[in-house]
Amino acid sequence: MDKIICPSCGGTGRRHGQRGDYVCTHCAAIIRGPGWSIEVAGHDASEVEKVASGLFIKAAGREGTSQARGDDDMDIATATSVITTATAAVSLFDKVADQVVRFIRKDSAPPGPLKEHRLTIRGAGNELKVEAHGRTVQVLRGEDLKNLPADYYQHIKTLEASVRRYYDVWQQVYPHRDDGDLVTNAKVNNQLRDLALKMKDDLAGIIDFLQSIGVGLDDHYMIYRDVIRRYAGDA
């Protein structure tokens, strides 16, 4: 079957990759087989423990709904734009996340592997490259994404723009969090808390998106995403 119904949001899941996985075009859930475990962007995993029986449907039966959702495959130019924007988004995540996690953990050492042992994700022309210790371990190109829904581009573009907007303010405030007296510092920290709360879902969403297009990520991205997503403003 070409499509299934996403058990999280009711959207359309389209087949993606060679392993029989499906990707929801609405919430970016990855519905994985075998076993049908689910990873969801912006949803609590407890909401989507498993795929119920009877969710498989034929493409012909949902053609009208698919078109209404803008469910057409993307062209190469759009797919290449996804690569470019995803690269910019993960670069922004790398800048923001260290500071946000340090703020959440009250300046204690960030969790996960040391920076020199982390994967590096960077752009190289129209490619997204994942590197470990200077060695390329994965390359993603526009043609690798051409079977994804066209609205994926708008999704990652929106996430990146949202985080960048708040980070422009964050980077002006963060260096001064301990510059003043107790009252001034408390006000600065309250401002940082509010910015972290506004950014957290989109920061986590960037990592969810990278997973949904098949980027291999190491533990540090997973740990940072979980720390940021769970933050409730108690720093």
N, C-alpha and C positions, 0 to 999 in steps of 0.2 A: 504494500500500500504506500501511496505517496505522502499521505497526511494523517495526522491524528489530532484529537482535541486536547489542548493543554489542560491538565487537571487542576492547574493553579488558577488560571484566569479565564479559561474557556476559549482562548484564542486558537489559531491554527498552528499546529506544529508541522514543519516541513522537513523532509528527509535531508540530512546533511552529513557528509563524510562517508567513509567506507565501512564503518562499524555498525551501521544501522541506527545511528543516533538521529534524533529529531530536534529541531530548534523552534521554539515558539516565536512567531513574528510579532507578538504583542508585548510579552514581558521578558523575552530573551531566555526563557527556561531552556536548559539542555536536558532532553529526555533521553537517557542513555540505555542502551541494551548491550549485552543481555542483562536480565535482572530488572531493567527499567528503573534504576535509581534516577533521581532528579536533582539538578542544581538550578537554582532560580535567582534571577537578578531582582533584588528589591523585595523578596518574599521570605518569610520565615520558613525554614526547611520543614518544620513540623506541619505546615499546611499541606505539604505535597509528599507524603511519605511514599506513596506508590501510585502506579497508574492502574485505575480500575479497569475491569474487563469491559469490552464493548466500546472502547474509545477509538478504535481504528475505523476510518471511513474512506470511501473512494474519492479520488480527486474530482471526478465529474459531479459528484453530489454536492460539492462545496464550491464550485467554480464561481458562482455569483458572489458568495460571501468573501472568497479570496480576493476577487477584484475590488470589492468594496473596501477591503483592508489595505489596498495597495500592495498586493502580495506577489507582484511580478518579480521575476529574477532581475538582478541588476546587470547593467552592461559593464564592459571592462573599464571604461572611464570612471564610472561610479565606484566600482570595486577598488580601483587604484586610489580613489579619494578616501575610501574607507581605510586603506593601509596608511595613507599619509596622516589622516586625522587620528587614527588609533595610535600611531607612533607619537604624535604630539601629545595625546592624552596620557600615555604611560610616562612620557618624559615629565609632564606636569605632575602626575601622581608621585613620581620619584622625588620631586622637589618639595611637594606639600606633605607627603605622608610621614617622613621622618620627623618633621616639626610637630605635626598634629599628634602623632603617637607619643612623642616626648612630652608634649603638653598634657595629654590625657594621663600619662603615667607620672606626672609631676616631676619631670626632668630625670627620671631614672633611665638607665640604659635601655634602648629599644630592644624588644624581644626578637628572637630569630637569629639567623647566622650573621656573622660579621660582614661588613660591607664588601670586603675583598673576596668573600666566598659566595656572594649572591650572583644570580643571573643578571645579565645586562641586556636590556631591550632597546634597540636603537634603529633609526631609519637609515637606509642606504639607497639613495635614489628613490625608486618606486617599490622598494622592498622593506619589510620589517624583519630584522635579524635578532635572534636570541643567541647570546654568547655566554660561555662559561669559561673563565680564566683565559680570555682572549681567543677562544676557539668557538667558531660558529656551530651551534647545535640545531638550529632551525631557521629556515628562511620562508617567509610568507609573501606571496605576490598577489597582485590583483586577480589574476586568472584563477587563483585558488579559491576565491570568494564569489565567483560569478554566478553560482547557483543559489546564493543567499538572497533573501527578499531585499528589494531596493530600499525599503525604509530603514535598513540597518545603518545606512550612511547618516541619515538625519538623527538617529538615536545616538550614535557616538559623537556626532557633531554637537548635539545639545548638551551631553554630559561634559564634554571638554570645555565648551563655552561657559557653562554654569560654574564649574570649578575655577576656571581662570578669573571670572568676575570677582568671586569671593577671595581668591588668593591675592589679587592685586591689593586688596585692603589688608589681608593677613600679613603680607610681607612688610607692610609699613608699621604695623602694630607690634608684631612678635618680638623684634629686637629690643623693645622698650618695656618688656613685661616686668622687669625688676629695677627700672631706672629711678623711680620716685619713692615717695613715702608709702606707708601702708595703705592709705586711702586711695592714692593714685594707682598703686599697683593692683589693688582689688578691682578698680574700674577697668583697667587694661585687661586683666584676666577675665572679667565678665564679658568684655568685648570679644576676646579670643574664644571663650566658650560658645558664645552665640554664633560666631563664624564657623567653628568646628561643627556645631549642630546643623548649620545650613549646608555645609559641604559634605557631610558624612555619607549620605545616601548616594550622591553622585560619585564620590571617590570610590566607594565600594562597587558602584555600578560600572566603573571603568574596568575593574578587575573582572567582574562578571562578564562584561562584553568581550574582553580578551580571551577568556575561556570559551565563550560561545563561538568564536571564529577559529578556535583550534590552537591558540598560542599556548605553548608549554610554559608553565609558571612554577617557580620554586616556592619553598615553604615561607619565605619572607613576605611574599605578596599575599599569600593566604592568611598568615598571621596578622599582618597589618590590616587587611580588609576586615577581619573578624574583630580586631580591637576597635577599629573606627566605627564599624557598623553597630557594635554593642554600646557605644558611648551614649550616655543619657544626660550629660551635662553636669556631672558630679566632680569635675576636676577642681 
